[in-house]
Amino acid sequence: MTRAVRFHEHGGPEVLRLEDVEVGEPGQGELLIRVDAIGLNRAEVLFRDGNYIEPVRKFPARLGTEAAGVVEAVGANVTGFEVGQPVSVLPAFSMNDYGVYAERALVPASAVVHRPDELDAVGGAAVWMPYLTAYGALVEVGGMRAGDTVVLTAASSSVGLAAIQIAHRVGAVPLATTRTNAKKDALLKAGAADVIVTDEEDVAARVLDLTGGRGAEFVFDAIAGPGVVDLAKAVAPDGTLFLYGALSGEPTPYPGFELGMPALNMRTYTVTQETTADPERLRRAVAFVSSGLRTGAFRPLIDRTFPLDDIAEAHRYMEAGTQVGKIVVTVDH
């Protein structure tokens, strides 16, 4: 038996329950992991309250796709892993099939990587979702390169902060947006070339000014909704507006016709469909992120940690949106 977080109905953080469940032995292609730290992501909040892109198939349901720990058992036909090795679990599976909000968890071996020496368990649970998401969209799909400009909404999120570091890694210029001045200094300290305060400034006008009228080759947007019209005005000709989240919760128009049919590429992006599900893309992404960690170019920023017993409070904190960086849950054994 192991303690695991489950929920028996959709709702707020109060529906989360820490329960004793049977974990079982790893089957073919699986590993049993002792979980030491869990990376929290917005997808888990949406899955819990019934607003995720994938519905819950049955209750009680599990949560979590990102964690760090140690291999406890190796299933049939799994190579490259041994008991006792420190590893990280990547977001490469459905929460309808597996969940890592637990003291011990079964996971597919294809979603596990060896944890770099540079990372402890907390760092190992904080890296992969943010960096794979930003790398997969901007570098792998978008082809971001030296001299490009990328505008980042929700820039104080773990993905936004990872995107700032990735932009610097390839020689691009990251421009962060934030609603108020509260996080401006933190974003500048994190490496943003400039910060646009959206409650006080015209985003498109500022981006055009900062780029000499050219516009940004990329906008990496976690908010969606009607604000994409203003963001689209900031995109350079033939540039791309990526939508990787929908924090606004509002309908999202296609702004091309409203803006006179500019040469605008606008597309959605999900890391689990376009990066971690593709073995070759995932191989390149892991190599890119691992290289950045070894050289010190990538440094995951941890906002706060919570013990597993306080998982509901950790979800409340994430929903408040005041964090700068990653929220991690630690597991005592």
Disulfide bonds with the S-S distance in Angstrom:
none
